[in-house]
Amino acid sequence: MRELSVPVLIAGGGGCGLSAFIFLSRLGLESLLVERHVTPSPMPKARGLNRRTLEVLRQFGIEDALREGGMPGGYASRIRWMTSLGGDGDTDRRTLYEMDSFGGGALAAEYEAGSPFGKILMYPQVRLEPFLRRQGEAIGVGRTMFNTELIELEQDAAEVRAVVRDRGTDERTLVRAQYLIAADAGRTVGPIVGSRLEGAPKLREMITVYFKADLERYMDSDQLSTTIFVNPAGDTAFWGSGALGKIGPPYDRTCREWLFHSATRPGDPEKYDNATLIARVRELLKIPDLELEILGSAPWTVQGLLADRYRFGRVFLAGDSAHRHPPAAGLGLNSGIQDAHNLAWKLAMVLRGQADAALLDSYEAERRPVAARNVRWSLFAFSNAQLTGPALGIIPGNPETSLANIRALLADDEEGEARRVRLDHVMAVNRTEFQANDLEIGFWYDAGAIVPDGTPAPRRDPTGLRFNATTRPGHRLPHAWITRGGSFVSTLDLARPDRFTLLVAHAASPWIAAARAVGAATGTPIDAVVVGDSGEVADRDHAWRRQREVGDGGAILVRPDQHVAWRSRDLPADPAAALTAVLYRLTRRGDPAR
């Protein structure tokens, strides 16, 4: 059996694993990624990259390439509920409700204030995963092995040893690594190390159909991301219609690629071959003569699960291995990419000797509480969606009454108006799924690689919309537009992924010399960046000053992942000593005085 040695082994080549591969490679750290499938995902799966994920990918230099292949957020800024796309009955082709989503319409100001990205970017996994693979392999630092599965795993205090098998040739390779990132959706590594996924394992059985069709004649908007169908005359005991999602290209109403999610009956024995799926899509859309080509299909289960632990010695769980979400609010893929972002810089610092291995304990301490909230929020948003049917008057198992209620809702009379007012109030709860601005960019870490300053956390908006920016340690650095070299950049752009960044207010600040001396003494690089009224980095309209929450003599230490590690509101008597103590605490290297 041949042997390979590598600092980091990544098991799983989905969005999380490929992102980890890119981040480590950009940090100059060699890794080996193994993926059991021959190619990345053939199905769209998740579609939306939220703003925090876009900020992360921007930091690693792939924003421009992403924009070239993704669907701009303006084409995914509305959600609509309808009875059907086709049909000629009195309740067919009727819009029941519509709302702004993901930064569109009336949400624009709120979304644009908090991030350099005002909207999400739609980039379905069927295209995202090949894109991430190309980006990672082009860096030329790490290596990927597709059609290769991990079959054995053991570890000790010194290393991880994994046997991987080429599924085409049956050749086996022993891989020795310092650390392993398990991003294999919990299929192999989790059971070996004893991970337990706890929560709601089976909420609903679903099937997704990925197909090509021309629906332009049925569409009257370019902004619709998703159309959710409520079929009053259909199988009202289950989700009798489903949700139609735009894949593109093109990204306007002339879109040619779509996905359709619908529920299946518990224990449904029906075989979902292409002929059955074509008939099902035609029936649910009420377009019996629709010409469509099935590009793929997959059954899946709505789940809400969280791993009991994220670290098992030298093994770290990430992505679907650590947490599984209902699709509501789109937090699954995004959480996985953000897991990789949190872990990559810590692995790099430990392996370079810039931090003690104990720093890696902060990964679970930081990311697991965030995932727990995301799972809870996804379950909450999913449960809110169940209120839609009753609000519309859908009675499970009673299509006759359901149809009568829809007619009453649409009627131009006093009762119809009252029903529509009630519907408006009930449908507002769906904002938790489609307007979760704070969920995207407002999460923070209460414990881990941070030095708290004793200040209380800002109150979070219970609807998930409004985001409160702060430089409190543990929070993501607030976004403000500033200029660097005459060009507009975000304050987030000042944080480099391979070092700490110290933000100060003026060029004569003693913090600058302190950062230089402490970085040299500790071997942990620190950039001191002056953000003043003028100079190379300028805050000319004081957008940053209004958010920084420290005085002109203070400083803010930002981690490589753009989260605030520590802040000093004013200038201490010995800034170098203060910064040294903080850095040793952050990198878990004990007391600098010893």
TIFI-610363 format. One record per residue (C-alpha): x, y, z; residue in three letters. Coordinates in pm, whole numbers. Layout:
TIFI-610363
ATOM; X; Y; Z; ALA .
...
//
This chain:
TIFI-610363
ATOM; 0; 0; 0; MET .
ATOM; 141; 338; -94; ARG .
ATOM; 160; 617; 163; GLU .
ATOM; 101; 991; 150; LEU .
ATOM; 175; 1250; 415; SER .
ATOM; -9; 1580; 427; VAL .
ATOM; -77; 1839; 698; PRO .
ATOM; -457; 1826; 656; VAL .
ATOM; -684; 1558; 510; LEU .
ATOM; -1032; 1669; 402; ILE .
ATOM; -1299; 1399; 372; ALA .
ATOM; -1578; 1520; 145; GLY .
ATOM; -1584; 1732; -169; GLY .
ATOM; -1910; 1923; -131; GLY .
ATOM; -1940; 2294; -67; GLY .
ATOM; -1787; 2280; 281; CYS .
ATOM; -1496; 2050; 196; GLY .
ATOM; -1408; 2235; -124; LEU .
ATOM; -1420; 2567; 59; SER .
ATOM; -1183; 2433; 324; ALA .
ATOM; -955; 2315; 44; PHE .
ATOM; -951; 2666; -109; ILE .
ATOM; -896; 2844; 223; PHE .
ATOM; -609; 2620; 329; LEU .
ATOM; -448; 2642; -15; SER .
ATOM; -471; 3022; -15; ARG .
ATOM; -303; 3015; 326; LEU .
ATOM; -21; 2811; 175; GLY .
ATOM; -113; 2497; 365; LEU .
ATOM; -110; 2169; 174; GLU .
ATOM; -417; 1951; 205; SER .
ATOM; -558; 1641; 40; LEU .
ATOM; -930; 1626; -37; LEU .
ATOM; -1094; 1289; -99; VAL .
ATOM; -1447; 1259; -236; GLU .
ATOM; -1631; 932; -298; ARG .
ATOM; -1817; 1057; -607; HIS .
ATOM; -1657; 1087; -949; VAL .
ATOM; -1769; 1447; -996; THR .
ATOM; -1925; 1717; -780; PRO .
ATOM; -2300; 1727; -724; SER .
ATOM; -2526; 1665; -1026; PRO .
ATOM; -2815; 1833; -844; MET .
ATOM; -2877; 2201; -763; PRO .
ATOM; -2931; 2133; -389; LYS .
ATOM; -2878; 2467; -210; ALA .
ATOM; -2897; 2774; -430; ARG .
ATOM; -2824; 3085; -228; GLY .
ATOM; -2491; 3217; -102; LEU .
ATOM; -2578; 3463; 172; ASN .
ATOM; -2392; 3786; 236; ARG .
ATOM; -2161; 3652; 507; ARG .
ATOM; -2053; 3369; 277; THR .
ATOM; -1994; 3618; -4; LEU .
ATOM; -1779; 3826; 231; GLU .
ATOM; -1574; 3517; 312; VAL .
ATOM; -1524; 3424; -53; LEU .
ATOM; -1441; 3787; -132; ARG .
ATOM; -1164; 3773; 130; GLN .
ATOM; -1009; 3480; -55; PHE .
ATOM; -1011; 3655; -392; GLY .
ATOM; -1284; 3474; -583; ILE .
ATOM; -1562; 3734; -580; GLU .
ATOM; -1518; 3842; -942; ASP .
ATOM; -1521; 3485; -1072; ALA .
ATOM; -1827; 3409; -860; LEU .
ATOM; -2018; 3702; -1005; ARG .
ATOM; -1945; 3582; -1358; GLU .
ATOM; -2128; 3254; -1298; GLY .
ATOM; -2392; 3343; -1039; GLY .
ATOM; -2742; 3482; -1056; MET .
ATOM; -2746; 3845; -937; PRO .
ATOM; -2963; 3900; -632; GLY .
ATOM; -3201; 4127; -822; GLY .
ATOM; -3332; 3820; -1004; TYR .
ATOM; -3405; 3652; -670; ALA .
ATOM; -3569; 3931; -475; SER .
ATOM; -3934; 3821; -464; ARG .
ATOM; -4123; 3516; -335; ILE .
ATOM; -4473; 3440; -461; ARG .
ATOM; -4752; 3203; -356; TRP .
ATOM; -4984; 3092; -637; MET .
ATOM; -5256; 2840; -709; THR .
ATOM; -5093; 2720; -1033; SER .
ATOM; -4897; 2832; -1339; LEU .
ATOM; -5145; 2689; -1587; GLY .
ATOM; -5507; 2581; -1597; GLY .
ATOM; -5824; 2763; -1696; ASP .
ATOM; -6040; 2726; -1383; GLY .
ATOM; -6163; 3025; -1185; ASP .
ATOM; -5899; 2970; -916; THR .
ATOM; -5612; 2880; -1150; ASP .
ATOM; -5311; 3107; -1217; ARG .
ATOM; -5399; 3329; -923; ARG .
ATOM; -5140; 3504; -706; THR .
ATOM; -5232; 3463; -341; LEU .
ATOM; -4944; 3650; -179; TYR .
ATOM; -4602; 3799; -260; GLU .
ATOM; -4318; 3943; -54; MET .
ATOM; -3972; 4096; -87; ASP .
ATOM; -3686; 3859; -10; SER .
ATOM; -3310; 3846; 39; PHE .
ATOM; -3251; 4222; 21; GLY .
ATOM; -3493; 4309; -258; GLY .
ATOM; -3744; 4592; -274; GLY .
ATOM; -3815; 4760; 60; ALA .
ATOM; -3542; 4551; 225; LEU .
ATOM; -3261; 4711; 25; ALA .
ATOM; -3158; 4984; 270; ALA .
ATOM; -3146; 4743; 566; GLU .
ATOM; -2938; 4488; 377; TYR .
ATOM; -2701; 4736; 213; GLU .
ATOM; -2621; 4910; 542; ALA .
ATOM; -2468; 4600; 698; GLY .
ATOM; -2255; 4442; 426; SER .
ATOM; -2067; 4520; 106; PRO .
ATOM; -2318; 4281; -48; PHE .
ATOM; -2674; 4412; -51; GLY .
ATOM; -2825; 4086; -172; LYS .
ATOM; -2752; 3716; -184; ILE .
ATOM; -2600; 3556; -492; LEU .
ATOM; -2782; 3256; -633; MET .
ATOM; -2528; 2989; -727; TYR .
ATOM; -2679; 2636; -721; PRO .
ATOM; -2450; 2362; -601; GLN .
ATOM; -2464; 2183; -935; VAL .
ATOM; -2248; 2472; -1062; ARG .
ATOM; -2093; 2595; -737; LEU .
ATOM; -1911; 2274; -653; GLU .
ATOM; -1736; 2243; -992; PRO .
ATOM; -1649; 2613; -964; PHE .
ATOM; -1496; 2568; -619; LEU .
ATOM; -1306; 2262; -736; ARG .
ATOM; -1155; 2455; -1029; ARG .
ATOM; -1066; 2746; -804; GLN .
ATOM; -897; 2523; -546; GLY .
ATOM; -705; 2309; -793; GLU .
ATOM; -582; 2617; -980; ALA .
ATOM; -403; 2741; -667; ILE .
ATOM; -172; 2441; -700; GLY .
ATOM; -98; 2389; -329; VAL .
ATOM; -325; 2099; -235; GLY .
ATOM; -454; 1794; -418; ARG .
ATOM; -796; 1638; -480; THR .
ATOM; -882; 1271; -528; MET .
ATOM; -1237; 1218; -653; PHE .
ATOM; -1394; 871; -686; ASN .
ATOM; -1204; 794; -367; THR .
ATOM; -1358; 697; -35; GLU .
ATOM; -1224; 691; 317; LEU .
ATOM; -1264; 337; 451; ILE .
ATOM; -1048; 323; 766; GLU .
ATOM; -947; 579; 1023; LEU .
ATOM; -742; 584; 1340; GLU .
ATOM; -555; 851; 1532; GLN .
ATOM; -317; 899; 1822; ASP .
ATOM; -150; 1195; 1989; ALA .
ATOM; 82; 1246; 1692; ALA .
ATOM; -126; 1200; 1376; GLU .
ATOM; -434; 1078; 1191; VAL .
ATOM; -400; 768; 973; ARG .
ATOM; -665; 705; 711; ALA .
ATOM; -694; 441; 441; VAL .
ATOM; -862; 569; 125; VAL .
ATOM; -974; 355; -166; ARG .
ATOM; -991; 446; -532; ASP .
ATOM; -1339; 320; -626; ARG .
ATOM; -1236; 269; -988; GLY .
ATOM; -916; 69; -941; THR .
ATOM; -960; -53; -580; ASP .
ATOM; -613; 84; -505; GLU .
ATOM; -565; 172; -139; ARG .
ATOM; -355; 452; 2; THR .
ATOM; -251; 519; 361; LEU .
ATOM; -275; 890; 430; VAL .
ATOM; -92; 1031; 729; ARG .
ATOM; -212; 1377; 835; ALA .
ATOM; -179; 1610; 1128; GLN .
ATOM; -551; 1686; 1120; TYR .
ATOM; -868; 1570; 946; LEU .
ATOM; -1168; 1783; 846; ILE .
ATOM; -1477; 1564; 815; ALA .
ATOM; -1703; 1727; 555; ALA .
ATOM; -1858; 1404; 429; ASP .
ATOM; -2214; 1473; 553; ALA .
ATOM; -2162; 1231; 842; GLY .
ATOM; -2150; 925; 620; ARG .
ATOM; -1818; 775; 734; THR .
ATOM; -1600; 978; 967; VAL .
ATOM; -1869; 1071; 1220; GLY .
ATOM; -1973; 710; 1292; PRO .
ATOM; -1607; 602; 1320; ILE .
ATOM; -1521; 866; 1581; VAL .
ATOM; -1851; 823; 1766; GLY .
ATOM; -2032; 1143; 1674; SER .
ATOM; -2404; 1161; 1753; ARG .
ATOM; -2640; 1378; 1550; LEU .
ATOM; -2925; 1483; 1778; GLU .
ATOM; -3255; 1658; 1710; GLY .
ATOM; -3532; 1603; 1455; ALA .
ATOM; -3412; 1333; 1213; PRO .
ATOM; -3716; 1302; 987; LYS .
ATOM; -3967; 1586; 954; LEU .
ATOM; -4082; 1523; 597; ARG .
ATOM; -3989; 1317; 294; GLU .
ATOM; -3931; 1528; -18; MET .
ATOM; -3826; 1488; -377; ILE .
ATOM; -3652; 1742; -596; THR .
ATOM; -3677; 1741; -973; VAL .
ATOM; -3416; 1932; -1172; TYR .
ATOM; -3545; 1999; -1521; PHE .
ATOM; -3521; 2212; -1832; LYS .
ATOM; -3833; 2381; -1971; ALA .
ATOM; -3955; 2703; -2128; ASP .
ATOM; -4197; 2867; -1881; LEU .
ATOM; -4167; 3220; -2015; GLU .
ATOM; -4529; 3249; -2123; ARG .
ATOM; -4642; 3171; -1767; TYR .
ATOM; -4410; 3421; -1596; MET .
ATOM; -4476; 3792; -1555; ASP .
ATOM; -4177; 3886; -1335; SER .
ATOM; -3800; 3871; -1363; ASP .
ATOM; -3748; 3900; -988; GLN .
ATOM; -3909; 3579; -867; LEU .
ATOM; -3667; 3343; -696; SER .
ATOM; -3927; 3089; -588; THR .
ATOM; -4293; 3032; -661; THR .
ATOM; -4476; 2828; -398; ILE .
ATOM; -4793; 2654; -513; PHE .
ATOM; -5106; 2586; -312; VAL .
ATOM; -5339; 2357; -501; ASN .
ATOM; -5680; 2368; -330; PRO .
ATOM; -5828; 2097; -552; ALA .
ATOM; -5533; 1861; -517; GLY .
ATOM; -5400; 1636; -244; ASP .
ATOM; -5455; 1875; 48; THR .
ATOM; -5351; 1619; 307; ALA .
ATOM; -4988; 1681; 210; PHE .
ATOM; -4797; 1954; 33; TRP .
ATOM; -5000; 1884; -277; GLY .
ATOM; -4809; 2114; -506; SER .
ATOM; -4465; 2237; -406; GLY .
ATOM; -4209; 2505; -482; ALA .
ATOM; -4064; 2603; -819; LEU .
ATOM; -3716; 2754; -802; GLY .
ATOM; -3526; 2939; -1070; LYS .
ATOM; -3182; 2803; -1161; ILE .
ATOM; -3096; 2980; -1487; GLY .
ATOM; -2941; 3089; -1704; PRO .
ATOM; -3092; 3314; -1828; PRO .
ATOM; -3193; 3460; -1493; TYR .
ATOM; -3501; 3657; -1591; ASP .
ATOM; -3841; 3514; -1686; ARG .
ATOM; -3680; 3345; -1989; THR .
ATOM; -3499; 3105; -1752; CYS .
ATOM; -3467; 2752; -1889; ARG .
ATOM; -3348; 2546; -1590; GLU .
ATOM; -3561; 2491; -1281; TRP .
ATOM; -3597; 2280; -972; LEU .
ATOM; -3922; 2165; -818; PHE .
ATOM; -3951; 2050; -457; HIS .
ATOM; -4255; 1854; -349; SER .
ATOM; -4346; 1628; -60; ALA .
ATOM; -4401; 1256; -90; THR .
ATOM; -4648; 1054; 114; ARG .
ATOM; -4500; 857; 405; PRO .
ATOM; -4412; 513; 281; GLY .
ATOM; -4500; 608; -76; ASP .
ATOM; -4403; 304; -291; PRO .
ATOM; -4421; 501; -617; GLU .
ATOM; -4114; 470; -840; LYS .
ATOM; -3983; 809; -939; TYR .
ATOM; -3855; 737; -1287; ASP .
ATOM; -3836; 1014; -1546; ASN .
ATOM; -4176; 936; -1698; ALA .
ATOM; -4342; 956; -1357; THR .
ATOM; -4161; 1278; -1270; LEU .
ATOM; -4255; 1444; -1598; ILE .
ATOM; -4620; 1358; -1539; ALA .
ATOM; -4598; 1480; -1180; ARG .
ATOM; -4446; 1818; -1272; VAL .
ATOM; -4707; 1871; -1546; ARG .
ATOM; -4986; 1786; -1304; GLU .
ATOM; -4860; 2005; -1021; LEU .
ATOM; -4800; 2305; -1247; LEU .
ATOM; -5127; 2237; -1434; LYS .
ATOM; -4953; 2248; -1772; ILE .
ATOM; -5041; 1908; -1924; PRO .
ATOM; -4856; 1965; -2251; ASP .
ATOM; -4538; 2115; -2103; LEU .
ATOM; -4223; 2000; -2282; GLU .
ATOM; -3954; 1934; -2026; LEU .
ATOM; -3629; 1745; -1994; GLU .
ATOM; -3537; 1585; -1662; ILE .
ATOM; -3177; 1671; -1574; LEU .
ATOM; -3179; 1494; -1240; GLY .
ATOM; -3387; 1399; -939; SER .
ATOM; -3323; 1307; -578; ALA .
ATOM; -3529; 1218; -272; PRO .
ATOM; -3427; 1381; 55; TRP .
ATOM; -3540; 1424; 413; THR .
ATOM; -3615; 1746; 598; VAL .
ATOM; -3404; 1728; 915; GLN .
ATOM; -3289; 1947; 1203; GLY .
ATOM; -2981; 1786; 1359; LEU .
ATOM; -2672; 1895; 1551; LEU .
ATOM; -2363; 1694; 1640; ALA .
ATOM; -2300; 1645; 2010; ASP .
ATOM; -1934; 1737; 1955; ARG .
ATOM; -1734; 1905; 1681; TYR .
ATOM; -1386; 1789; 1780; ARG .
ATOM; -1266; 1432; 1832; PHE .
ATOM; -893; 1456; 1895; GLY .
ATOM; -739; 1552; 1562; ARG .
ATOM; -1069; 1518; 1377; VAL .
ATOM; -1302; 1814; 1323; PHE .
ATOM; -1660; 1786; 1196; LEU .
ATOM; -1787; 2054; 959; ALA .
ATOM; -2083; 2120; 732; GLY .
ATOM; -2350; 1850; 718; ASP .
ATOM; -2134; 1624; 932; SER .
ATOM; -2191; 1868; 1218; ALA .
ATOM; -2535; 2013; 1148; HIS .
ATOM; -2830; 1954; 915; ARG .
ATOM; -3098; 2211; 855; HIS .
ATOM; -3438; 2233; 692; PRO .
ATOM; -3394; 2441; 376; PRO .
ATOM; -3587; 2731; 530; ALA .
ATOM; -3367; 3045; 547; ALA .
ATOM; -3093; 2878; 343; GLY .
ATOM; -2850; 2834; 635; LEU .
ATOM; -2713; 2484; 567; GLY .
ATOM; -2452; 2531; 292; LEU .
ATOM; -2367; 2877; 420; ASN .
ATOM; -2304; 2750; 772; SER .
ATOM; -2074; 2482; 631; GLY .
ATOM; -1862; 2729; 435; ILE .
ATOM; -1841; 2949; 743; GLN .
ATOM; -1729; 2646; 949; ASP .
ATOM; -1439; 2601; 707; ALA .
ATOM; -1354; 2971; 729; HIS .
ATOM; -1341; 2958; 1109; ASN .
ATOM; -1124; 2646; 1116; LEU .
ATOM; -879; 2717; 833; ALA .
ATOM; -692; 3010; 988; TRP .
ATOM; -662; 2829; 1320; LYS .
ATOM; -516; 2517; 1157; LEU .
ATOM; -273; 2733; 961; ALA .
ATOM; -150; 2916; 1272; MET .
ATOM; -112; 2597; 1473; VAL .
ATOM; 74; 2414; 1198; LEU .
ATOM; 306; 2713; 1147; ARG .
ATOM; 384; 2731; 1517; GLY .
ATOM; 211; 3068; 1556; GLN .
ATOM; -41; 2932; 1805; ALA .
ATOM; -72; 2645; 2048; ASP .
ATOM; -282; 2344; 1944; ALA .
ATOM; -528; 2443; 2218; ALA .
ATOM; -648; 2721; 1984; LEU .
ATOM; -829; 2448; 1792; LEU .
ATOM; -1060; 2392; 2088; ASP .
ATOM; -1216; 2729; 2006; SER .
ATOM; -1362; 2588; 1682; TYR .
ATOM; -1633; 2391; 1862; GLU .
ATOM; -1679; 2661; 2126; ALA .
ATOM; -1753; 2916; 1853; GLU .
ATOM; -1923; 2733; 1571; ARG .
ATOM; -2147; 2485; 1754; ARG .
ATOM; -2361; 2752; 1929; PRO .
ATOM; -2402; 2935; 1598; VAL .
ATOM; -2509; 2612; 1426; ALA .
ATOM; -2748; 2536; 1711; ALA .
ATOM; -2921; 2869; 1662; ARG .
ATOM; -2926; 2824; 1285; ASN .
ATOM; -3086; 2481; 1316; VAL .
ATOM; -3344; 2617; 1560; ARG .
ATOM; -3418; 2911; 1330; TRP .
ATOM; -3455; 2686; 1025; SER .
ATOM; -3695; 2464; 1219; LEU .
ATOM; -3883; 2773; 1335; PHE .
ATOM; -3910; 2909; 980; ALA .
ATOM; -4012; 2566; 850; PHE .
ATOM; -4288; 2543; 1112; SER .
ATOM; -4406; 2895; 1025; ASN .
ATOM; -4456; 2782; 666; ALA .
ATOM; -4707; 2527; 792; GLN .
ATOM; -4938; 2815; 884; LEU .
ATOM; -4982; 2908; 519; THR .
ATOM; -5238; 2638; 440; GLY .
ATOM; -5472; 2719; 730; PRO .
ATOM; -5442; 3092; 659; ALA .
ATOM; -5554; 3030; 301; LEU .
ATOM; -5835; 2801; 413; GLY .
ATOM; -5682; 2473; 302; ILE .
ATOM; -5845; 2186; 491; ILE .
ATOM; -5636; 1864; 482; PRO .
ATOM; -5824; 1584; 312; GLY .
ATOM; -6111; 1812; 206; ASN .
ATOM; -6049; 1962; -139; PRO .
ATOM; -6411; 2077; -179; GLU .
ATOM; -6403; 2304; 126; THR .
ATOM; -6048; 2412; 45; SER .
ATOM; -6154; 2522; -303; LEU .
ATOM; -6453; 2711; -162; ALA .
ATOM; -6226; 2890; 84; ASN .
ATOM; -5986; 2997; -192; ILE .
ATOM; -6279; 3134; -392; ARG .
ATOM; -6392; 3326; -84; ALA .
ATOM; -6041; 3463; -37; LEU .
ATOM; -6030; 3588; -396; LEU .
ATOM; -6381; 3733; -394; ALA .
ATOM; -6429; 4107; -437; ASP .
ATOM; -6652; 4148; -134; ASP .
ATOM; -6636; 4221; 238; GLU .
ATOM; -6556; 3864; 337; GLU .
ATOM; -6282; 3839; 76; GLY .
ATOM; -6123; 4158; 204; GLU .
ATOM; -6134; 4029; 562; ALA .
ATOM; -5977; 3701; 459; ARG .
ATOM; -5700; 3884; 273; ARG .
ATOM; -5625; 4101; 577; VAL .
ATOM; -5600; 3788; 790; ARG .
ATOM; -5374; 3628; 530; LEU .
ATOM; -5148; 3933; 528; ASP .
ATOM; -5101; 3909; 904; HIS .
ATOM; -5031; 3536; 901; VAL .
ATOM; -4799; 3542; 601; MET .
ATOM; -4582; 3800; 774; ALA .
ATOM; -4438; 3515; 981; VAL .
ATOM; -4266; 3389; 667; ASN .
ATOM; -4030; 3684; 693; ARG .
ATOM; -3824; 3465; 925; THR .
ATOM; -3733; 3255; 621; GLU .
ATOM; -3695; 3513; 346; PHE .
ATOM; -3586; 3825; 535; GLN .
ATOM; -3335; 3683; 784; ALA .
ATOM; -3077; 3960; 744; ASN .
ATOM; -2948; 3933; 1102; ASP .
ATOM; -2917; 3555; 1077; LEU .
ATOM; -2683; 3601; 782; GLU .
ATOM; -2440; 3858; 921; ILE .
ATOM; -2528; 3911; 1287; GLY .
ATOM; -2398; 3595; 1454; PHE .
ATOM; -2116; 3624; 1707; TRP .
ATOM; -1897; 3415; 1935; TYR .
ATOM; -1940; 3443; 2312; ASP .
ATOM; -1647; 3214; 2395; ALA .
ATOM; -1340; 3092; 2210; GLY .
ATOM; -1051; 3284; 2058; ALA .
ATOM; -1170; 3620; 2189; ILE .
ATOM; -1095; 3845; 2485; VAL .
ATOM; -1430; 3973; 2616; PRO .
ATOM; -1452; 4327; 2749; ASP .
ATOM; -1754; 4279; 2973; GLY .
ATOM; -1998; 4474; 2758; THR .
ATOM; -2344; 4327; 2696; PRO .
ATOM; -2437; 4186; 2359; ALA .
ATOM; -2676; 4398; 2152; PRO .
ATOM; -3036; 4285; 2150; ARG .
ATOM; -3119; 4074; 1846; ARG .
ATOM; -3428; 4142; 1640; ASP .
ATOM; -3673; 3857; 1719; PRO .
ATOM; -3790; 3861; 1355; THR .
ATOM; -3433; 3810; 1230; GLY .
ATOM; -3435; 4117; 1007; LEU .
ATOM; -3260; 4409; 1176; ARG .
ATOM; -2887; 4380; 1236; PHE .
ATOM; -2704; 4578; 1505; ASN .
ATOM; -2340; 4639; 1414; ALA .
ATOM; -2083; 4647; 1695; THR .
ATOM; -1709; 4606; 1754; THR .
ATOM; -1776; 4406; 2072; ARG .
ATOM; -1527; 4114; 2084; PRO .
ATOM; -1663; 3803; 1913; GLY .
ATOM; -1871; 3994; 1660; HIS .
ATOM; -1795; 4025; 1293; ARG .
ATOM; -1620; 4353; 1217; LEU .
ATOM; -1883; 4610; 1114; PRO .
ATOM; -1893; 4702; 748; HIS .
ATOM; -1838; 5064; 647; ALA .
ATOM; -1737; 5203; 312; TRP .
ATOM; -1396; 5371; 327; ILE .
ATOM; -1131; 5448; 65; THR .
ATOM; -795; 5281; 18; ARG .
ATOM; -565; 5428; -241; GLY .
ATOM; -856; 5634; -369; GLY .
ATOM; -1085; 5332; -427; SER .
ATOM; -1385; 5238; -217; PHE .
ATOM; -1339; 4927; -4; VAL .
ATOM; -1517; 4779; 295; SER .
ATOM; -1364; 4780; 641; THR .
ATOM; -1393; 4400; 612; LEU .
ATOM; -1138; 4415; 330; ASP .
ATOM; -873; 4537; 575; LEU .
ATOM; -854; 4198; 749; ALA .
ATOM; -615; 3958; 576; ARG .
ATOM; -684; 3585; 618; PRO .
ATOM; -330; 3496; 734; ASP .
ATOM; -282; 3747; 1017; ARG .
ATOM; -437; 3964; 1283; PHE .
ATOM; -518; 4323; 1197; THR .
ATOM; -504; 4613; 1442; LEU .
ATOM; -723; 4909; 1345; LEU .
ATOM; -613; 5247; 1483; VAL .
ATOM; -726; 5605; 1427; ALA .
ATOM; -414; 5806; 1342; HIS .
ATOM; -65; 5764; 1198; ALA .
ATOM; 111; 5877; 1519; ALA .
ATOM; -58; 5612; 1730; SER .
ATOM; 177; 5419; 1963; PRO .
ATOM; -23; 5110; 1871; TRP .
ATOM; 160; 5093; 1536; ILE .
ATOM; 504; 5039; 1690; ALA .
ATOM; 348; 4805; 1947; ALA .
ATOM; 196; 4586; 1675; ALA .
ATOM; 528; 4568; 1491; ARG .
ATOM; 722; 4476; 1805; ALA .
ATOM; 468; 4225; 1935; VAL .
ATOM; 435; 4054; 1596; GLY .
ATOM; 811; 4012; 1573; ALA .
ATOM; 846; 3892; 1931; ALA .
ATOM; 565; 3638; 1919; THR .
ATOM; 603; 3522; 1560; GLY .
ATOM; 233; 3590; 1501; THR .
ATOM; 192; 3849; 1225; PRO .
ATOM; -9; 4162; 1299; ILE .
ATOM; -87; 4440; 1052; ASP .
ATOM; -154; 4783; 1198; ALA .
ATOM; -389; 4978; 971; VAL .
ATOM; -463; 5346; 1021; VAL .
ATOM; -822; 5440; 934; VAL .
ATOM; -832; 5816; 970; GLY .
ATOM; -991; 6121; 815; ASP .
ATOM; -724; 6117; 542; SER .
ATOM; -430; 5910; 429; GLY .
ATOM; -394; 5580; 245; GLU .
ATOM; -702; 5438; 420; VAL .
ATOM; -951; 5719; 473; ALA .
ATOM; -1283; 5745; 652; ASP .
ATOM; -1378; 6074; 491; ARG .
ATOM; -1749; 6071; 572; ASP .
ATOM; -1693; 5914; 919; HIS .
ATOM; -1893; 5602; 837; ALA .
ATOM; -1636; 5396; 1029; TRP .
ATOM; -1599; 5646; 1314; ARG .
ATOM; -1971; 5616; 1384; ARG .
ATOM; -1939; 5238; 1426; GLN .
ATOM; -1599; 5174; 1581; ARG .
ATOM; -1707; 5232; 1946; GLU .
ATOM; -1352; 5319; 2060; VAL .
ATOM; -1185; 5656; 2105; GLY .
ATOM; -911; 5807; 1892; ASP .
ATOM; -653; 5650; 2121; GLY .
ATOM; -812; 5308; 2117; GLY .
ATOM; -761; 5008; 1892; ALA .
ATOM; -954; 4710; 1757; ILE .
ATOM; -781; 4376; 1701; LEU .
ATOM; -944; 4178; 1419; VAL .
ATOM; -890; 3805; 1364; ARG .
ATOM; -801; 3657; 1027; PRO .
ATOM; -1170; 3557; 985; ASP .
ATOM; -1287; 3921; 1021; GLN .
ATOM; -1426; 3876; 1373; HIS .
ATOM; -1319; 4115; 1646; VAL .
ATOM; -1078; 3945; 1887; ALA .
ATOM; -1030; 4231; 2134; TRP .
ATOM; -1063; 4604; 2164; ARG .
ATOM; -916; 4879; 2378; SER .
ATOM; -1138; 5183; 2406; ARG .
ATOM; -845; 5414; 2490; ASP .
ATOM; -466; 5409; 2492; LEU .
ATOM; -323; 5211; 2790; PRO .
ATOM; 0; 5305; 2962; ALA .
ATOM; 190; 5027; 2784; ASP .
ATOM; 19; 4929; 2458; PRO .
ATOM; 286; 4673; 2371; ALA .
ATOM; 239; 4490; 2700; ALA .
ATOM; -139; 4498; 2663; ALA .
ATOM; -122; 4366; 2307; LEU .
ATOM; 129; 4095; 2402; THR .
ATOM; -93; 3966; 2682; ALA .
ATOM; -395; 3962; 2451; VAL .
ATOM; -213; 3781; 2172; LEU .
ATOM; -81; 3511; 2403; TYR .
ATOM; -429; 3461; 2538; ARG .
ATOM; -579; 3439; 2191; LEU .
ATOM; -323; 3191; 2062; THR .
ATOM; -341; 2986; 2387; ARG .
ATOM; 30; 3010; 2455; ARG .
ATOM; 6; 3086; 2825; GLY .
ATOM; 145; 3376; 3022; ASP .
ATOM; 396; 3589; 2823; PRO .
ATOM; 574; 3683; 3145; ALA .
ATOM; 689; 3325; 3203; ARG .
//
